Amino acid sequence: MLVWLARKILAFFAKRQARRWAAEFDHATHSPWKVQQALLQRILLRHQHTRFGRQHRFAEIRTLADFRLHLPIRRYEDFEPYIEQVKRGQLDALLGDDRVLMFALTSGTTASRKFIPVTDQYLADYRRGWTVWGWHVYQAHAHALMRPILQLVSDWEEFRTEAGIPCGSVSGLTAHMQKRVIRWVYCMPSCTAKIRDIQAKYYVALRLSLPRPLGLIISANPSTIVNLARTLDRYKEQLIRDLYDGGLWSGVEVPPEIRSALRPRLGRHRPRARELDRLAERTGALRPVDVWPSLAMLGNWTGGSVGAYLRLYPRYFGDTPVRDLGLLASEGRFSIPIADHTASGVLDITSHFFEFIPAEEIESPQPTVLTADEVQEGRDYFLILTTAYGLYRYNIFDLVRVTGFYHRTPMIAFLNKGSHFANITGEKLSAFQVSEAMRESLAELGLALTNYTLAPCWDEERPYYGLFVEKSEPVSESDLLRLADVLDRRLRHANSEYDEKRKSRLGGIRVLVVAANALHDWDRQRLRRTGGTPEQYKHPVLVPDFSFREKLPVLRELAPASPERHATHAE
């Protein structure tokens, strides 16, 4: 009775807070320039006495023109020397804050990882954005309110800097900092973030959520949700046995200390086990749509290249609604979707100061730069961010489309990571990384290659990158296979997120031999479409387009000598 009452009280106060923040955000969207201008001034005032602020004369900035004069558009590498000082505990190099809670990690455009400082302001903005998103979700799906949520998060403490600051995933930090009274809503306790083996994490997620009437499943990548559904059917017998007997199957790689922490949650659920056993016997499979008929919604990205995974959803989830999480990155939240089945979301003008560069001008030395109130519906832009935690006029290379306006604030949908990035399932592979890895691979093997392109290729079980090479190249098929293997290894070393996805979601690189001059002909057609001169044109080593394979005459695909097993460690 006391637990029931506590949950009712919690729901009341959580709903009141969410309603207030949602109302404040809604009010802000009527005056985007006023809100953005005030936010920019607060950011500059807070950090004007930092080393970066003094060097860039923050105290003298009065107007947007001043701001742009003192601060050119930058990449992460421009902030890296200051961030390195913050990692050593010298916060005033970049931040006017008393502490850094952690560094959110993501792969960089070069071989190094990006470290994004997570301050109290970062966390406050992050939580507020999620709360506003959740408010709109529960307005549309009221029956999901206070039902259990299955959300997979990653470790917020992979390692620490020399100053003792944790580095990892910000989602893990928020799970770790959840108030005890609301943790019961989430199926996965924070300790599960430290499970390294992804298949083991899927299994544990299912083991903990199968006894409960789920309302939401949330994960940024739809590939995670698809693989979760596949794991449910693949290991249905072990899962049903675990529910009947209690405990956790010994066949999954879960560290002993986490097994121990999970033990109180691993009780017997024999009626549920019998129910699932009958369901599996009747249908021949276990599908989430049958296992959780109360499931109200799936929350994940829907924009960019993830559409291929969404086509698989009806197989596992029937017609369960899907709500985009918004444009999210280690750098923070940039949009808040307010409707199902669309990648479009309202620009989060209360958290970051945004500027926009028209897509066609991104390579220009002096591009047009617009504010949120100046963009046009239907146009594509690259986002430029100024954050409250040390990133100023930062080009994140996210290409977005303005899909309309909510009141007077633009709504944006993510398109892709830009022409120099590929991103099948969160790996954010850059052309620079591919070029460097190929240069090193060719040197290691003593080979020479005239022309090549790496591009994503779709496969329902495990998508992969294809190395497209013309048949006229003076390289044997055996050497091409060795090259693909070494290139894959070097990319895993260069890009930690590619390495992580290779362990679970991405297949190894395969060689696709195309007709002689096929790449040359593709270049000519592309140059004809885009304009420019042959002297200025550079053949792309990375094409972030699933349809690239369809545009070239592929003669044969070379499989590795030892094909990767799709089986998990548990098998």
C-alpha positions in Angstrom: 0.0 0.0 0.0 2.8 2.4 0.9 4.6 1.6 -2.4 1.4 2.2 -4.3 0.9 5.5 -2.6 4.5 6.6 -3.2 4.1 5.9 -6.9 0.9 7.9 -7.1 2.6 10.9 -5.3 5.6 10.6 -7.6 3.4 10.5 -10.7 1.6 13.6 -9.6 4.8 15.7 -9.0 6.5 14.3 -12.1 3.5 15.2 -14.2 3.3 18.7 -12.7 7.0 19.4 -13.4 6.7 18.0 -16.9 3.7 20.2 -17.6 5.5 23.3 -16.4 8.6 22.7 -18.5 6.5 21.8 -21.6 4.5 25.1 -21.2 7.7 27.1 -20.8 9.2 25.5 -24.0 5.9 26.1 -25.9 6.0 29.8 -24.8 9.6 30.1 -26.0 8.8 28.8 -29.5 6.7 32.0 -30.1 9.9 34.2 -29.9 12.9 32.2 -31.2 15.2 35.1 -31.8 14.5 36.7 -28.5 15.1 33.4 -26.7 18.2 32.6 -28.7 19.7 36.1 -28.2 19.2 36.0 -24.4 20.7 32.5 -24.3 23.8 33.5 -26.2 24.4 36.4 -23.9 24.1 34.2 -20.8 26.6 31.7 -22.2 29.1 34.4 -23.0 28.7 36.1 -19.6 29.1 32.8 -17.8 32.4 31.9 -19.5 33.9 35.3 -20.2 36.6 34.9 -17.6 37.9 31.6 -18.9 41.1 31.4 -20.8 39.2 30.8 -24.0 36.8 33.7 -23.2 39.6 36.1 -22.5 41.4 35.1 -25.7 38.3 35.6 -27.8 37.2 38.8 -25.9 33.9 37.6 -24.8 33.5 40.7 -22.5 33.5 42.9 -25.6 30.8 41.0 -27.5 27.5 43.0 -27.6 25.9 41.9 -30.9 25.7 38.8 -33.1 28.0 40.6 -35.5 30.6 40.9 -32.7 30.2 37.3 -31.8 30.8 36.2 -35.4 33.8 38.5 -35.7 35.5 37.2 -32.7 34.7 33.5 -33.2 35.1 31.8 -36.6 33.2 28.5 -37.3 35.2 25.7 -35.8 35.7 21.9 -35.6 36.3 19.8 -32.5 40.0 19.8 -33.1 40.1 23.6 -32.5 38.7 23.1 -29.0 40.8 20.0 -28.2 43.8 21.9 -26.6 41.4 23.5 -24.1 39.5 20.3 -23.5 42.8 18.5 -22.8 43.4 21.1 -20.0 39.9 20.5 -18.6 40.6 16.8 -18.6 43.6 17.5 -16.4 41.4 19.5 -14.0 42.0 23.0 -15.3 38.4 23.8 -15.8 38.9 27.6 -16.2 40.7 26.9 -19.6 37.2 26.6 -21.2 34.5 26.5 -18.5 33.1 28.9 -16.0 31.8 26.0 -13.9 32.8 24.6 -10.6 32.8 21.0 -11.7 32.6 18.6 -14.6 30.5 15.6 -13.9 32.0 13.5 -16.7 33.0 13.6 -20.3 30.6 12.2 -22.9 32.5 10.3 -25.5 32.0 9.9 -29.2 34.2 9.2 -32.2 36.1 12.1 -33.7 36.6 13.0 -37.3 40.2 11.9 -37.0 41.6 9.0 -35.0 41.0 10.5 -31.6 37.8 10.4 -29.6 35.8 13.5 -28.8 35.4 14.4 -25.1 32.4 16.6 -24.4 32.3 18.2 -20.9 29.1 17.4 -19.1 28.4 20.1 -16.5 25.5 20.8 -14.3 24.0 23.0 -16.9 24.5 20.3 -19.6 22.7 17.8 -17.4 19.8 20.3 -16.6 19.3 21.0 -20.3 19.5 17.3 -21.1 16.9 16.3 -18.5 14.6 19.2 -19.4 14.6 18.2 -23.1 13.8 14.6 -22.2 11.0 15.7 -19.9 9.4 17.8 -22.6 9.8 14.9 -25.1 8.2 12.6 -22.5 5.3 15.0 -21.8 4.3 15.0 -25.5 4.6 11.2 -25.6 2.3 10.7 -22.6 -0.2 13.3 -24.0 -0.5 11.0 -27.1 -0.2 7.7 -25.2 -1.7 8.2 -21.8 -2.0 4.5 -21.2 1.8 4.2 -21.1 2.1 6.6 -18.1 3.9 5.0 -15.2 4.2 1.7 -17.0 7.6 0.0 -17.0 10.2 1.3 -19.5 12.9 -0.8 -21.1 15.8 1.5 -22.0 19.3 0.3 -22.7 22.1 2.6 -21.6 25.9 2.5 -21.7 28.6 2.9 -19.1 29.2 6.5 -17.9 32.5 5.4 -16.3 34.5 3.5 -19.0 37.7 5.2 -17.6 38.8 8.4 -15.8 41.0 11.2 -16.8 44.2 11.9 -14.9 42.1 14.4 -12.8 39.7 11.6 -12.0 36.8 12.8 -14.2 34.7 9.9 -15.5 34.4 9.3 -19.3 31.6 7.4 -21.0 28.0 7.7 -22.0 25.7 10.5 -20.6 22.7 8.1 -20.7 24.5 6.0 -18.1 25.1 9.0 -15.9 21.4 9.9 -15.9 20.5 6.3 -15.1 23.0 6.3 -12.2 21.7 9.6 -10.8 18.0 8.6 -11.0 16.2 9.1 -7.7 15.5 5.8 -5.9 11.8 6.4 -5.9 11.5 6.4 -9.7 14.0 3.6 -10.5 11.2 1.0 -10.3 9.8 2.4 -13.6 12.9 1.3 -15.5 13.5 -2.4 -16.1 17.3 -2.1 -16.3 19.2 -1.0 -13.2 22.2 1.3 -13.7 24.7 -1.5 -13.0 23.7 -3.2 -16.3 25.4 -0.3 -18.2 28.7 -2.0 -17.3 27.8 -5.2 -19.2 30.3 -5.1 -22.1 29.0 -8.0 -24.2 26.1 -6.6 -26.2 24.3 -9.9 -26.6 24.5 -10.5 -22.9 23.0 -7.0 -22.4 20.1 -7.9 -24.7 19.5 -11.1 -22.8 19.6 -9.4 -19.4 17.2 -6.7 -20.7 14.7 -9.3 -21.7 15.1 -11.4 -18.6 14.3 -8.3 -16.4 11.5 -6.9 -18.6 9.6 -10.1 -19.6 7.8 -10.3 -16.2 6.6 -6.7 -16.5 3.8 -5.1 -18.6 6.0 -2.8 -20.7 4.7 0.6 -21.8 7.8 1.9 -23.7 11.0 0.5 -25.3 13.6 3.2 -25.9 16.9 3.1 -27.6 18.5 5.6 -30.0 19.3 3.1 -32.7 16.5 1.0 -34.1 19.1 -1.7 -34.9 19.3 -2.2 -31.1 15.5 -2.7 -30.9 15.5 -5.1 -33.9 18.4 -7.1 -32.3 16.5 -7.2 -29.0 13.5 -8.7 -30.7 15.7 -11.3 -32.5 17.3 -12.2 -29.2 13.9 -12.7 -27.6 13.0 -15.4 -30.2 16.5 -16.9 -30.5 16.8 -17.5 -26.7 13.2 -18.1 -25.8 13.8 -21.5 -24.3 16.5 -20.2 -22.0 14.5 -17.1 -21.0 11.4 -19.1 -20.2 13.5 -21.5 -18.1 15.1 -18.5 -16.2 11.6 -17.1 -15.5 10.4 -20.5 -14.3 13.5 -21.4 -12.1 14.7 -18.0 -11.1 18.2 -16.8 -11.8 20.2 -15.9 -14.9 21.4 -18.3 -17.6 25.1 -19.1 -17.2 25.6 -18.9 -20.9 25.6 -15.1 -21.0 28.8 -13.1 -20.2 27.7 -11.1 -17.2 30.5 -10.2 -14.7 30.0 -11.9 -11.3 29.6 -8.6 -9.4 26.7 -7.6 -11.8 25.1 -11.0 -11.4 25.3 -10.6 -7.7 23.7 -7.1 -7.9 20.9 -8.4 -10.1 20.1 -11.4 -7.9 17.2 -9.7 -6.0 15.5 -9.0 -9.4 15.8 -12.6 -10.7 13.0 -14.3 -8.8 10.7 -16.9 -10.1 7.8 -16.0 -12.4 6.2 -19.3 -13.1 2.8 -18.2 -14.3 4.5 -15.8 -16.8 6.9 -18.6 -17.9 3.9 -20.9 -18.6 2.1 -18.2 -20.5 5.2 -17.5 -22.7 5.8 -21.2 -23.2 2.2 -21.7 -24.5 2.6 -18.7 -26.7 5.8 -20.0 -28.2 4.3 -23.4 -28.8 1.2 -22.0 -30.4 3.0 -19.5 -32.7 6.4 -21.1 -33.1 8.1 -17.8 -32.0 8.2 -15.1 -29.4 7.5 -11.6 -30.8 7.5 -8.5 -28.7 4.0 -7.5 -30.1 2.6 -10.8 -28.6 4.7 -10.8 -25.4 3.8 -7.2 -24.5 0.3 -6.4 -25.8 0.3 -3.4 -23.5 3.3 -1.9 -25.4 2.3 1.7 -26.2 5.3 3.0 -28.2 8.8 2.5 -29.5 11.2 5.4 -29.1 14.2 5.6 -31.4 15.7 7.6 -34.3 13.8 7.5 -37.5 15.8 9.9 -39.7 18.9 9.4 -41.8 20.0 6.0 -42.8 18.1 4.0 -40.1 15.0 3.7 -42.3 16.1 0.2 -43.4 15.7 -1.1 -39.9 12.3 0.5 -39.5 11.0 -1.6 -42.4 11.6 -4.6 -40.2 9.5 -3.3 -37.3 6.1 -4.7 -38.4 7.6 -8.2 -38.3 8.3 -7.9 -34.6 6.1 -5.1 -33.3 3.1 -5.0 -35.6 1.7 -1.5 -35.9 3.1 -0.2 -32.6 3.6 3.6 -32.9 7.2 4.9 -33.2 8.3 8.3 -31.8 11.6 9.8 -32.9 13.8 10.7 -29.9 15.0 13.9 -31.6 18.3 14.9 -32.9 20.6 13.8 -30.1 24.4 13.5 -29.8 27.1 13.5 -27.2 27.0 17.3 -27.6 23.4 17.4 -26.4 19.8 17.5 -27.7 19.0 19.7 -30.7 15.3 18.9 -31.4 12.2 17.6 -29.6 9.7 15.6 -31.7 6.1 16.1 -30.7 4.4 13.5 -33.0 4.7 9.9 -34.0 6.1 8.5 -37.2 8.2 11.5 -38.2 11.9 12.4 -37.8 10.9 16.0 -37.5 11.2 17.8 -34.2 11.1 21.3 -32.8 14.5 23.0 -32.6 15.5 23.1 -28.9 16.1 26.8 -28.8 16.2 26.8 -25.0 19.4 24.7 -24.7 21.8 25.8 -27.5 22.4 28.8 -29.7 22.0 27.6 -33.3 23.2 28.9 -36.6 22.6 27.4 -40.0 24.7 27.1 -43.2 22.9 26.3 -46.4 23.9 22.8 -47.6 25.2 24.0 -50.9 27.6 26.5 -49.2 29.3 24.3 -46.7 32.6 24.2 -48.7 32.5 28.0 -49.2 35.2 30.0 -47.4 32.6 32.6 -46.6 29.2 30.8 -46.4 25.9 32.5 -45.6 25.1 31.9 -41.9 21.6 32.2 -40.7 19.9 32.2 -37.3 16.9 30.1 -36.3 14.4 32.8 -37.3 16.0 33.2 -40.8 15.8 29.6 -42.2 13.3 28.6 -44.8 11.0 25.6 -44.9 12.1 22.8 -47.3 15.7 23.9 -47.3 18.7 21.8 -46.1 21.3 23.2 -43.7 24.3 22.2 -41.7 23.9 22.9 -37.9 26.4 25.2 -36.1 26.2 25.0 -32.3 27.1 27.2 -29.5 26.6 25.4 -26.2 26.6 26.3 -22.5 29.6 24.0 -21.9 32.5 25.2 -24.0 31.7 24.7 -27.7 31.3 27.9 -29.8 30.2 28.0 -33.4 30.9 24.3 -33.6 30.3 22.5 -36.9 28.9 19.1 -35.9 28.5 18.2 -39.6 24.8 17.3 -39.1 22.8 18.0 -42.2 19.1 18.8 -41.4 16.0 19.8 -43.4 13.7 22.5 -42.1 10.3 20.7 -42.4 8.1 23.5 -41.1 7.6 25.7 -38.1 6.1 25.2 -34.7 4.7 28.6 -33.9 7.7 30.6 -35.1 10.4 28.1 -34.3 11.8 25.8 -37.1 11.2 22.1 -37.0 14.1 20.0 -38.3 14.7 16.4 -39.5 18.1 14.8 -39.5 19.2 13.8 -43.1 22.8 12.6 -42.7 26.2 13.3 -41.2 27.3 15.2 -44.2 29.1 14.2 -47.4 32.2 13.2 -45.5 30.5 10.8 -43.1 28.7 7.4 -43.2 26.5 6.2 -40.4 24.7 2.9 -40.8 24.0 2.3 -37.1 25.8 5.0 -35.0 29.5 4.4 -36.1 29.9 7.9 -37.7 32.7 6.8 -40.0 34.5 9.8 -41.6 36.2 10.0 -45.0 39.4 11.1 -43.2 39.4 7.9 -41.2 38.8 5.8 -44.3 41.6 7.6 -46.2 44.1 7.2 -43.4 43.2 3.6 -42.7 43.5 2.7 -46.4 46.9 4.5 -46.7 48.2 2.5 -43.8 46.7 -0.7 -45.0 48.2 -0.5 -48.4 51.6 0.3 -46.9 51.4 -2.6 -44.5 50.6 -5.1 -47.3 52.9 -3.5 -49.9 50.0 -3.0 -52.3 48.9 -0.2 -54.6 45.4 0.8 -55.5 44.4 3.3 -58.2 40.9 4.0 -57.1 38.4 2.7 -54.6 35.2 3.7 -52.7 33.8 2.5 -49.4 30.0 2.5 -49.1 27.4 1.0 -46.9 25.5 -2.1 -48.1 22.2 -3.4 -46.7 21.7 -6.8 -45.2 18.8 -7.7 -42.8 21.0 -9.6 -40.4 24.1 -7.5 -40.4 24.7 -4.5 -42.8 28.3 -4.0 -43.8 30.6 -1.7 -45.8 31.6 -2.7 -49.3 35.0 -1.9 -50.7 34.3 -1.1 -54.4 37.3 -1.8 -56.6 37.4 -1.9 -60.4 38.4 -5.3 -62.0 41.2 -3.6 -63.9 43.2 -2.9 -60.7 46.4 -5.0 -60.7 45.6 -6.6 -57.4 44.7 -10.3 -57.0 41.5 -11.4 -55.3 43.4 -12.9 -52.4 45.2 -9.6 -51.8 41.9 -7.7 -52.0 40.5 -10.0 -49.3 43.6 -9.4 -47.2 43.3 -5.6 -47.8 39.6 -5.6 -46.7 40.6 -7.5 -43.5 43.4 -5.1 -42.6 41.3 -2.0 -43.5 38.6 -3.2 -41.2 41.1 -3.7 -38.4 42.6 -0.3 -38.8 39.1 1.4 -38.9 38.2 -0.4 -35.7 41.4 1.0 -34.2 40.7 4.5 -35.5 37.0 4.8 -34.7 35.9 3.4 -31.3 32.2 3.5 -32.3 32.9 1.6 -35.5 34.7 -1.0 -33.4 31.8 -1.2 -30.9 29.2 -1.6 -33.7 31.4 -4.3 -35.4 31.0 -6.4 -32.3 27.3 -6.5 -32.6 25.6 -4.9 -35.5 28.0 -4.5 -38.5 29.5 -7.2 -40.6 33.1 -7.0 -41.8 34.2 -5.2 -44.9 33.5 -7.1 -48.2 35.1 -6.5 -51.6 32.8 -5.7 -54.5 34.5 -5.9 -57.8 33.0 -3.6 -60.4 33.4 -3.3 -64.1 36.5 -1.5 -65.5 36.0 2.3 -65.4 32.8 1.9 -63.4 34.1 4.3 -60.7 35.4 6.7 -63.3 32.0 6.7 -65.1 30.2 7.4 -61.8 32.6 10.3 -61.1 31.8 11.8 -64.5 28.0 11.6 -64.0 28.4 13.1 -60.5 30.5 15.9 -61.8 27.9 16.6 -64.5 25.2 16.8 -61.8 27.0 18.9 -59.3 29.0 21.2 -61.6 32.6 22.4 -61.1 35.7 21.5 -63.0 37.5 18.2 -63.4 40.6 19.8 -62.0 38.9 20.6 -58.7 36.9 17.3 -58.4 38.0 14.7 -55.9 36.9 11.1 -56.1 35.1 10.3 -52.8 36.7 7.5 -50.8 33.5 7.2 -48.7 30.0 7.5 -50.1 27.3 7.4 -47.3 24.6 6.0 -49.6 22.9 2.6 -49.4 21.9 2.9 -53.1 25.6 3.3 -54.2 25.7 -0.5 -55.0 22.7 -0.3 -57.3 24.4 2.5 -59.3 27.4 0.4 -60.3 27.7 -2.9 -62.2 29.0 -5.3 -59.5 30.6 -8.3 -61.1 31.2 -10.3 -58.0 31.4 -10.0 -54.2 34.4 -11.5 -52.5 33.5 -13.2 -49.2 36.2 -13.6 -46.5 37.9 -16.9 -46.2 36.4 -17.4 -42.8 32.9 -15.9 -42.8 31.9 -14.2 -39.6 29.5 -16.2 -37.5 26.3 -14.4 -36.7 26.0 -16.4 -33.6 26.4 -14.8 -30.2 28.9 -15.7 -27.5 26.0 -17.3 -25.7 25.5 -19.8 -28.4 
